[in-house]
Amino acid sequence: MMAAGTPLWLDLVLRAERVVGSRVEGAVHSDTYFDLVTEMNRAKRFLTGTVEGISKRIWHTANLPAGTDVRRVREQLARMERRIVELSKELDAQRETLETER
């Protein structure tokens, strides 16, 4: 029943949501849904790998870096930056030790 002061369109939307929502929720919690999601993720990984492999070969044929090459260089750069921070901290600690010994 429609509550006092509730517009008719809102009542219709809420009823439709209850009908559709319960069916969608039932489907989302089913084993079939989880199997479908798993298969879709596998297919996505396969397609992504295939496309990356093809594009990598094309870029390398043109003697240009591929996305995977750029990603690898970025990871190396991040490791180097972390190492530089560590070394800076070590140097600062050694300077403090030398200054306190004087």
N, C-alpha and C positions, 0 to 999 in steps of 0.2 A: 504494500500500500504506500501511497505517496504521503510523505510527511507534510504537515501544514507549512505552507510557505515555500516548499521545494518546487522549483520549476519542472514542468512536464518533461522537457528535454533532458534534464539531469536525471530524473527518475528512469527514463528510457535507457540512458547511457549506463547507469549503474546496474540495471537488470541485464543488459547485454554483456556487461563486463563480468557479471557473475556466471552467466552461461558459458561465455567463451573462455573466461579465466580458469574455470574449473577443468575444462577440457585440455587447455594448454598446459596447466600445471600437471595434470595426469600424464600427458605425453612426455613432458620434460623429465618426470621422475621414472619413466619406464626404462627397461633394459634396452629396448630397441633404440631409444634416443641416445643412450650412452654408446652403444655399438656404432650408431651412425656418426656420432661426433668423433669417435676414435678413427673410423675409416676416413672421414673427411680430413682429419689432421694428418694421417699418413699420406693421403693423396696430395695435400698441400705441401708437405715436406718433399715428396717425390718431385712434384712439378717445380718447386722452388730450386731444388738441387739440379734438375735438368736444365732449367733456364739459366741458372748461374753458371753451370758448366759450359753451355753453349756461348753465353756472352763472354765468359772468361777467355775461351778460345778465340773468339772474334777480336777482342781487345788485344790479346797477346799477338795475334797475327798482324795487327796493325802496329805492333811494338809499343802498345800503351798499357798502363797499369789497369787491372780489373778492380772491381769493387772489393774482392777478397784481398787483393794486394794492399789496397788503401787501408782496409780494416786491420790487417796484420801490422802495417807500419804505425797506425794509431795506437795499437796495443803496445808495441815496442816503445813508442814515445811516452806513453803513460807509465810504463815500468821505469823508464829512464828518469822521468820527472819524480817519481816516488823515491828512487835511489838518490837523486840529488838532494831531496829534502832530508833524507836520512843522513847523508854525508854532511850536510850543513849543520844539522843538529849535533852530530859528533864533533865537528870542528868547534862549534860554539862551546860545547862542554869542555873540550880540551883547552880552549882559550881561558875559560873561567878557572880551570884547575891551575893553569900556569900563572894567572894573575893573582890567585889566592896564595900561591906558594912564594911569591915575591915579597 
